[in-house]
Amino acid sequence: MNNSEKILRLARGLLERLSELENLISEGKDDPGLIREYKRIRAAEPKLRRFLRVSEEIAEADGLLESETDEEMKQYLRSERESLVEEWGGLRSEIMRFLVPRSREDDGDAIVEIRAGTGGDEAALFAGDLFRMYSRFAEKEGLRITVAESHPTSLGGFKEIIFMAEGEGAYGLLKYESGVHRVQRIPRTESAGRIHTSSASVVVLPEEPEEIRIEIAPEDLEIDTMRAGGPGGQHQNMTDSAVRIIHKPTGITVVCRDERSQHKNKERAMRILRARLAERERERRERETGTIRRSAIGTGDRSEKIRTYNFPQNRLTDHRIGLTLYQLERIMDGELRPVVDALLEAEAERALEKVT
């Protein structure tokens, strides 16, 4: 069975599942998981039905072309078939992305940490560019960005910035961004016009993955408050709004200072701490069992070089799937969707290969 036949079978199966879910819900089943699954398939129903119909129309066109003898009519049928095949390809891509297995954490919020790597001031500027790219992308996708902690530089970059991406599907959109991002361009401080290579690392964490629940004993925490400092005006500097939380058993330290409210800073610090502890626990389990969470999209290791941004050539290359796009300016302005969709489709192709 080839991949096209598999997708057709899966599309029919999803529509059958939709009918099952409708019956269960009408019978009074109000399980949140069932309702979430129903809403997801229901949103895709028009495309699933259109995909099946277009597939039938292509088959009908093939049959007519085989039996037709009039050359003018054959030319018309070929033109119609080409239009159908083009539509079929677009629908296939959308359905492929829909087929990527999702967990509850994919639908939830994400915690994103960006740190400047090799390259000094230029690396910090690139870290700032990545933050702006994600911020603009989030805005286009209806997500909300909230900075929890930042260490800006005098040139406008960041040595480190940690932020929350909040909204439905935030983690699912950003989860493939973890890794080392490399930039090639002429730095502002380069008088000779030479191209330099710098890097920044990105870590994307879900808010406490569904398979891991972290219990934190109050006595394991050391919580300090301090003056926020930095930009923010007189009010911020006069209040002890910044919060530092140290998890004594692991030594993990989280500082949040970007909100004026001490309560909000503490809440965000705890969210980040829980996410980091959950990631640490996941890694421990994988070491013990010898299994590593892998996908078609690289290893998921935060030290893996995943992408190169070449400004002189206006080129972005994602090394994990061999994707190259010559629209870097648009991508840096938040048009990240083509990259995200390509990564999701690559993951779907891998998932489809496992279907028998």
C-alpha positions as CSV (number, residue, x, y, z in Angstrom):
1,M,0.0,0.0,0.0
2,N,1.5,3.3,-1.1
3,N,1.3,6.5,1.0
4,S,-1.6,8.0,-1.1
5,E,-3.7,4.9,-0.4
6,K,-2.8,5.1,3.3
7,I,-3.9,8.7,3.5
8,L,-7.2,7.9,1.8
9,R,-7.8,5.1,4.3
10,L,-6.9,7.3,7.2
11,A,-9.2,10.1,6.0
12,R,-12.1,7.6,5.8
13,G,-11.2,6.3,9.2
14,L,-11.2,9.8,10.7
15,L,-14.7,10.5,9.3
16,E,-15.9,7.2,10.8
17,R,-14.4,8.1,14.1
18,L,-16.1,11.5,14.0
19,S,-19.5,9.7,13.7
20,E,-18.6,7.5,16.6
21,L,-17.7,10.5,18.7
22,E,-20.9,12.3,17.8
23,N,-22.9,9.2,19.0
24,L,-20.9,9.0,22.2
25,I,-21.4,12.7,23.0
26,S,-25.1,12.5,22.2
27,E,-25.4,9.6,24.7
28,G,-24.1,11.9,27.4
29,K,-20.4,11.0,27.4
30,D,-18.6,14.3,28.4
31,D,-15.1,13.1,28.8
32,P,-12.7,16.0,28.1
33,G,-10.5,13.8,26.0
34,L,-13.4,12.7,23.8
35,I,-14.6,16.3,23.4
36,R,-11.2,17.5,22.5
37,E,-10.8,14.7,19.9
38,Y,-14.2,15.5,18.5
39,K,-13.5,19.2,18.1
40,R,-10.2,18.5,16.4
41,I,-11.6,16.1,13.8
42,R,-14.8,18.2,13.3
43,A,-12.6,21.2,12.4
44,A,-10.9,19.1,9.7
45,E,-14.1,17.5,8.4
46,P,-14.6,19.8,5.4
47,K,-11.1,19.2,4.1
48,L,-11.3,15.4,4.7
49,R,-14.5,15.2,2.7
50,R,-13.2,17.4,-0.1
51,F,-10.0,15.3,-0.2
52,L,-12.0,12.1,-0.7
53,R,-14.2,13.8,-3.3
54,V,-11.2,15.2,-5.3
55,S,-9.6,11.7,-5.2
56,E,-12.8,10.2,-6.7
57,E,-12.9,13.0,-9.4
58,I,-9.3,12.3,-10.4
59,A,-10.1,8.6,-10.7
60,E,-13.1,9.5,-12.8
61,A,-11.0,11.8,-15.0
62,D,-8.5,9.0,-15.5
63,G,-11.3,6.6,-16.6
64,L,-12.7,9.2,-19.1
65,L,-9.2,9.9,-20.5
66,E,-8.7,6.2,-21.1
67,S,-11.9,5.8,-23.1
68,E,-12.2,9.2,-24.8
69,T,-11.1,9.3,-28.5
70,D,-11.8,13.0,-29.3
71,E,-8.6,14.9,-29.0
72,E,-10.2,18.2,-28.1
73,M,-12.2,16.6,-25.3
74,K,-9.0,14.8,-24.1
75,Q,-7.2,18.1,-23.9
76,Y,-10.1,19.5,-21.8
77,L,-10.0,16.5,-19.5
78,R,-6.3,16.7,-19.0
79,S,-6.6,20.4,-18.0
80,E,-9.4,19.6,-15.5
81,R,-7.3,16.7,-14.1
82,E,-4.3,19.0,-13.6
83,S,-6.4,21.4,-11.6
84,L,-7.7,18.5,-9.5
85,V,-4.2,17.1,-8.9
86,E,-3.0,20.6,-7.8
87,E,-5.9,20.9,-5.3
88,W,-5.4,17.3,-4.2
89,G,-1.7,18.1,-3.4
90,G,-2.7,21.1,-1.2
91,L,-5.3,19.1,0.7
92,R,-2.9,16.2,1.1
93,S,-0.3,18.5,2.8
94,E,-3.0,19.9,5.2
95,I,-4.2,16.4,6.1
96,M,-0.6,15.1,6.5
97,R,0.0,17.9,9.1
98,F,-3.3,16.9,10.8
99,L,-2.1,13.3,11.1
100,V,0.9,14.2,13.2
101,P,0.2,12.5,16.6
102,R,-0.7,15.1,19.2
103,S,-0.6,15.0,23.0
104,R,-2.3,17.3,25.4
105,E,0.9,19.2,25.9
106,D,0.9,20.2,22.2
107,D,-2.3,22.1,22.8
108,G,-1.0,23.9,25.8
109,D,1.5,26.7,26.6
110,A,5.2,26.7,26.0
111,I,8.2,28.1,27.9
112,V,10.9,29.3,25.5
113,E,14.5,30.0,26.6
114,I,16.9,31.7,24.2
115,R,20.6,32.1,25.0
116,A,23.4,33.8,23.1
117,G,26.1,31.3,22.1
118,T,29.4,31.8,20.3
119,G,29.9,35.2,18.7
120,G,29.9,37.7,21.6
121,D,27.8,40.8,20.9
122,E,26.7,39.5,17.5
123,A,25.3,36.3,19.2
124,A,23.4,38.4,21.7
125,L,21.9,40.5,18.8
126,F,20.9,37.3,17.0
127,A,19.2,36.0,20.2
128,G,17.2,39.3,20.2
129,D,16.3,38.8,16.5
130,L,15.1,35.2,17.3
131,F,12.9,36.6,20.2
132,R,11.4,39.2,17.9
133,M,10.8,36.6,15.2
134,Y,8.9,34.3,17.7
135,S,7.0,37.3,19.1
136,R,5.7,38.3,15.7
137,F,5.0,34.7,14.8
138,A,3.0,34.3,18.0
139,E,1.0,37.5,17.3
140,K,0.1,36.1,13.8
141,E,-1.0,32.8,15.4
142,G,-3.1,34.4,18.1
143,L,-0.7,33.6,21.0
144,R,0.4,35.8,23.9
145,I,4.1,36.4,24.7
146,T,5.1,37.2,28.3
147,V,8.7,37.8,29.2
148,A,9.7,36.1,32.5
149,E,13.4,37.0,32.6
150,S,15.8,38.8,30.4
151,H,19.4,40.0,30.3
152,P,19.6,42.7,27.6
153,T,22.9,44.0,26.2
154,S,23.8,47.6,25.5
155,L,23.5,47.0,21.7
156,G,19.9,45.8,21.9
157,G,20.4,42.1,22.1
158,F,20.0,39.5,24.8
159,K,22.5,37.3,26.6
160,E,19.4,35.3,27.7
161,I,15.7,35.8,27.5
162,I,13.0,33.4,28.8
163,F,9.4,33.9,27.9
164,M,6.0,32.2,27.9
165,A,4.0,31.6,24.7
166,E,0.5,31.2,25.9
167,G,-2.6,30.1,23.9
168,E,-4.1,27.0,22.3
169,G,-1.5,25.0,20.4
170,A,1.5,27.1,21.5
171,Y,3.8,24.2,22.3
172,G,2.7,22.3,19.2
173,L,3.8,25.2,17.0
174,L,7.1,25.9,18.8
175,K,8.3,22.4,19.9
176,Y,10.6,21.9,16.9
177,E,12.6,25.1,17.6
178,S,14.8,23.5,20.3
179,G,18.4,23.4,19.3
180,V,21.3,25.5,18.1
181,H,20.4,28.3,15.5
182,R,23.4,29.6,13.5
183,V,23.5,33.0,11.8
184,Q,25.8,34.1,8.9
185,R,25.9,37.9,8.3
186,I,28.0,41.0,8.5
187,P,27.9,42.3,12.1
188,R,27.0,45.9,12.7
189,T,30.4,46.3,14.4
190,E,32.3,44.8,11.4
191,S,34.0,47.7,9.4
192,A,35.7,45.4,6.8
193,G,32.4,43.9,5.6
194,R,33.3,40.3,6.5
195,I,30.7,37.7,7.1
196,H,30.8,36.3,10.6
197,T,29.1,33.2,12.0
198,S,27.4,33.3,15.4
199,S,24.9,31.2,17.2
200,A,22.1,31.1,19.8
201,S,20.5,28.1,21.5
202,V,16.8,27.7,22.0
203,V,15.0,25.4,24.4
204,V,11.2,24.9,24.2
205,L,9.5,23.2,27.1
206,P,5.9,22.2,27.6
207,E,4.2,23.2,30.8
208,E,4.6,20.0,32.8
209,P,4.2,17.2,30.2
210,E,1.1,15.1,30.7
211,E,3.0,11.9,31.4
212,I,5.0,13.5,34.2
213,R,3.5,15.1,37.3
214,I,6.0,16.8,39.6
215,E,5.5,17.1,43.3
216,I,7.4,19.9,45.0
217,A,7.7,19.9,48.8
218,P,7.7,23.5,50.2
219,E,10.8,22.7,52.3
220,D,12.7,22.0,49.1
221,L,12.3,25.6,47.9
222,E,14.3,28.6,48.8
223,I,12.4,31.7,47.7
224,D,14.0,35.2,47.8
225,T,12.6,38.6,46.7
226,M,14.8,41.4,45.4
227,R,14.5,44.7,43.6
228,A,13.9,44.2,40.0
229,G,16.4,46.7,38.7
230,G,16.9,47.4,35.0
231,P,14.3,49.1,32.8
232,G,10.8,49.6,34.1
233,G,10.7,53.0,35.8
234,Q,10.8,54.2,39.3
235,H,8.0,52.0,40.6
236,Q,9.8,48.8,39.6
237,N,13.1,49.9,41.1
238,M,11.4,50.8,44.4
239,T,9.7,47.5,45.1
240,D,11.0,44.0,45.8
241,S,9.1,42.5,42.9
242,A,11.7,40.2,41.5
243,V,11.6,36.6,42.7
244,R,14.3,34.0,42.8
245,I,13.4,30.3,43.5
246,I,16.1,27.7,44.2
247,H,15.1,24.0,44.1
248,K,17.5,22.7,46.7
249,P,17.5,19.0,45.8
250,T,18.6,19.8,42.2
251,G,20.1,23.3,42.4
252,I,17.9,24.5,39.6
253,T,17.5,28.3,40.0
254,V,14.8,30.4,38.3
255,V,14.6,34.2,38.5
256,C,11.6,36.2,37.3
257,R,11.8,40.0,37.3
258,D,10.0,41.4,34.3
259,E,6.6,41.8,36.0
260,R,6.0,44.6,38.5
261,S,3.9,42.2,40.6
262,Q,5.8,39.9,43.0
263,H,2.9,37.5,42.9
264,K,3.0,37.2,39.1
265,N,6.8,36.8,39.1
266,K,6.5,34.0,41.7
267,E,3.8,32.3,39.7
268,R,5.9,32.4,36.5
269,A,9.0,31.2,38.2
270,M,7.1,28.2,39.6
271,R,5.8,27.4,36.1
272,I,9.3,27.5,34.7
273,L,10.7,25.4,37.6
274,R,8.0,22.7,37.1
275,A,8.8,22.5,33.4
276,R,12.5,22.2,33.9
277,L,12.0,19.6,36.6
278,A,9.7,17.6,34.3
279,E,12.2,17.7,31.5
280,R,14.9,16.6,33.9
281,E,12.7,13.7,35.0
282,R,12.0,12.7,31.4
283,E,15.7,12.6,30.6
284,R,16.3,10.5,33.7
285,R,13.6,8.0,32.7
286,E,15.1,7.7,29.2
287,R,18.6,7.1,30.5
288,E,17.2,4.3,32.8
289,T,15.2,2.6,30.1
290,G,17.6,3.2,27.3
291,T,14.8,4.7,25.1
292,I,15.2,8.2,23.6
293,R,12.3,10.4,22.5
294,R,13.0,10.8,18.8
295,S,11.1,11.9,15.7
296,A,11.6,12.6,12.1
297,I,12.7,16.1,13.2
298,G,16.2,15.4,14.4
299,T,17.0,14.1,17.9
300,G,15.4,16.9,20.0
301,D,18.8,17.4,21.7
302,R,19.2,21.1,22.6
303,S,22.9,20.9,21.4
304,E,21.9,19.8,17.9
305,K,22.6,22.3,15.1
306,I,19.1,22.6,13.5
307,R,19.1,25.7,11.4
308,T,21.2,28.3,9.5
309,Y,20.1,31.9,8.8
310,N,22.2,33.3,5.9
311,F,21.5,37.0,5.6
312,P,23.7,37.8,2.5
313,Q,21.8,35.1,0.5
314,N,18.4,35.8,2.2
315,R,18.4,32.0,2.9
316,L,17.1,29.9,5.7
317,T,18.2,26.2,5.9
318,D,16.7,23.7,8.3
319,H,19.3,20.9,8.4
320,R,16.9,18.3,9.9
321,I,14.7,18.0,6.9
322,G,16.9,19.6,4.1
323,L,14.5,22.5,3.8
324,T,15.9,25.7,2.1
325,L,13.8,28.8,1.7
326,Y,15.0,32.1,0.1
327,Q,12.7,34.4,2.1
328,L,14.7,35.0,5.2
329,E,13.6,38.6,5.6
330,R,9.9,37.5,5.7
331,I,10.7,34.7,8.1
332,M,12.5,37.0,10.5
333,D,9.5,39.2,10.4
334,G,7.4,36.4,11.9
335,E,6.4,34.5,8.7
336,L,7.5,31.2,10.3
337,R,4.5,29.2,9.2
338,P,6.0,27.7,6.1
339,V,8.9,26.3,8.2
340,V,6.6,25.0,10.9
341,D,4.3,23.3,8.3
342,A,7.3,21.7,6.5
343,L,8.5,20.3,9.8
344,L,5.0,18.9,10.7
345,E,4.7,17.4,7.3
346,A,8.1,15.6,7.6
347,E,6.9,14.2,10.9
348,A,3.7,13.1,9.3
349,E,5.5,11.3,6.5
350,R,7.5,9.4,9.2
351,A,4.3,8.5,11.0
352,L,2.6,7.4,7.7
353,E,5.5,5.0,7.0
354,K,4.6,3.1,10.1
355,V,1.0,2.6,9.0
356,T,0.4,-0.9,7.5
